[in-house]
């Protein structure tokens, strides 16, 4: 009978020692729940990252359009400055011509016999 007890005691000891190696059902459920929550949070963060990337692309496109519009506006302003300079030159020339004409008109004309 002693030979029968020894394997039984060894088996009981092994079960006791190995019993701590396997998680309890509640621990497993808690770990699965936590894993699921983390997976959902990961999915939400990935969606947020994609939204932020799309927003960044839109902002970059708007910036590029604004820079193009600014370049066009600068070119138009330069042309308008050139036109204004031309108009001012014409106005100055006309003033000079009017002064000359007014000076000639004010000068006494010789009497005609």
C-alpha positions as CSV (number, residue, x, y, z in Angstrom):
1,X,0.0,0.0,0.0
2,X,3.0,2.2,0.5
3,X,3.8,2.0,-3.1
4,X,0.3,3.3,-4.0
5,X,0.6,6.3,-1.6
6,X,3.8,7.6,-3.0
7,X,2.6,8.3,-6.6
8,X,-0.6,9.8,-5.2
9,X,1.3,12.2,-3.0
10,X,3.6,13.1,-5.9
11,X,0.6,13.7,-8.1
12,X,-1.1,15.9,-5.5
13,X,2.1,17.9,-5.1
14,X,2.4,18.4,-8.8
15,X,-1.2,19.5,-9.1
16,X,-0.6,22.0,-6.3
17,X,2.5,23.4,-7.8
18,X,1.1,23.5,-11.3
19,X,-2.2,25.0,-10.1
20,X,-0.6,28.4,-9.8
21,X,0.7,28.3,-13.4
22,X,-2.8,28.4,-15.0
23,X,-4.7,31.7,-14.6
24,X,-8.1,31.7,-13.0
25,X,-11.1,32.1,-15.2
26,X,-11.7,35.6,-13.9
27,X,-8.2,36.6,-14.7
28,X,-8.6,35.2,-18.2
29,X,-11.9,37.1,-18.7
30,X,-10.4,40.3,-17.4
31,X,-7.4,39.9,-19.7
32,X,-9.7,39.3,-22.7
33,X,-11.8,42.3,-21.8
34,X,-8.8,44.5,-21.5
35,X,-7.5,43.1,-24.8
36,X,-10.8,43.9,-26.5
37,X,-10.8,47.5,-25.0
38,X,-7.2,48.0,-26.2
39,X,-8.1,46.8,-29.7
40,X,-11.1,49.1,-29.8
41,X,-9.0,52.1,-28.6
42,X,-6.3,51.2,-31.2
43,X,-8.9,51.2,-33.9
44,X,-10.2,54.5,-32.8
45,X,-6.7,56.0,-32.7
46,X,-6.0,54.6,-36.2
47,X,-9.2,56.3,-37.5
48,X,-8.2,59.5,-35.8
49,X,-4.8,59.4,-37.4
50,X,-6.3,58.9,-40.8
51,X,-8.6,61.9,-40.2
52,X,-5.7,64.0,-39.1
53,X,-3.7,62.9,-42.2
54,X,-6.7,63.9,-44.4
55,X,-7.0,67.3,-42.6
56,X,-3.2,67.9,-43.1
57,X,-3.5,67.1,-46.8
58,X,-6.4,69.5,-47.1
59,X,-4.5,72.2,-45.2
60,X,-1.5,71.7,-47.4
61,X,-3.6,72.0,-50.6
62,X,-5.2,75.2,-49.2
63,X,-1.8,76.6,-48.5
64,X,-0.6,75.8,-52.0
65,X,-3.7,77.5,-53.5
66,X,-3.2,80.5,-51.3
67,X,0.5,80.8,-52.3
68,X,-0.5,80.6,-56.0
69,X,-3.2,83.2,-55.5
70,X,-0.7,85.4,-53.7
71,X,1.9,85.0,-56.5
72,X,-0.8,86.0,-59.1
73,X,-1.9,89.0,-56.9
74,X,1.8,90.1,-56.7
75,X,2.2,89.9,-60.5
76,X,-1.1,91.9,-61.0
77,X,0.1,94.5,-58.5
78,X,3.4,94.9,-60.3
79,X,1.5,95.4,-63.6
80,X,-0.8,97.9,-62.0
81,X,2.2,99.8,-60.6
82,X,3.7,99.9,-64.1
83,X,0.4,101.2,-65.5
84,X,0.1,103.8,-62.8
85,X,3.6,105.0,-63.4
86,X,2.7,105.3,-67.1
87,X,-0.4,107.3,-66.3
88,X,1.5,109.6,-64.0
89,X,4.1,110.2,-66.8
90,X,1.3,111.0,-69.2
91,X,-0.3,113.3,-66.8
92,X,3.0,115.1,-66.2
93,X,3.6,115.5,-69.9
94,X,0.1,116.8,-70.4
95,X,0.6,119.4,-67.6
96,X,3.8,120.5,-69.3
97,X,2.0,120.8,-72.6
98,X,-0.8,122.8,-71.0
99,X,1.7,125.1,-69.3
100,X,3.4,125.7,-72.7
101,X,0.0,126.3,-74.4
102,X,-1.1,128.6,-71.6
103,X,2.2,130.5,-71.8
104,X,1.8,131.0,-75.5
105,X,-1.7,132.1,-75.1
106,X,-0.8,134.7,-72.5
107,X,2.1,136.1,-74.5
108,X,1.2,139.2,-76.4
109,X,0.8,138.7,-80.1
110,X,2.2,141.2,-82.5
111,X,-0.4,143.5,-83.9
112,X,-1.5,142.8,-87.4
113,X,-1.4,145.7,-89.8
